[in-house]
């Protein structure tokens, strides 16, 4: 499972001009399932996401998690995180899970996050989404769970 976590002051996702998910301060999480992923990877991904210390403590050090700061999570599916650009100028996305598997794992990540964290918003799997954010820091962390 591939993720890209951005610490944000605010973020929102829209489909067809309508906001479908938004948060204040917290983390925008772009997530992509890979063919070998299953429930174990989804669980490890959410566990790591909730414990990742990317928020500043009183001394200004990144020592606090999204749970510690009561931040929101905006979780958005993004198969393009699996892009392979080594073969030419057009990216290949064969490293991403098939749509049915990707949707199931995305929904599992959402369910696990909601069971463990009070503020979870989402995008719409497979939709043409527009994502707006104010990156805080900026802090952007790649996360890969095998």
FENPE-V415050 format. One record per run of one state. SS is the DSSP state (H for helix, E for strand, C for the rest). FROM is the first residue (numbers start at 0). LEN is the number of residues. Records with the same first field share a line. If there is no record, write none. Layout:
SS->FROM-LEN  FROM-LEN
This chain:
C->0-1  15-2  23-2  32-6  51-3  56-5  64-7  77-1  82-1  84-7  92-6  116-3  122-6  144-2
E->1-14  17-6  25-7  54-2  61-3  71-6  83-1  91-1  119-3  128-16
H->38-13  78-4  98-18
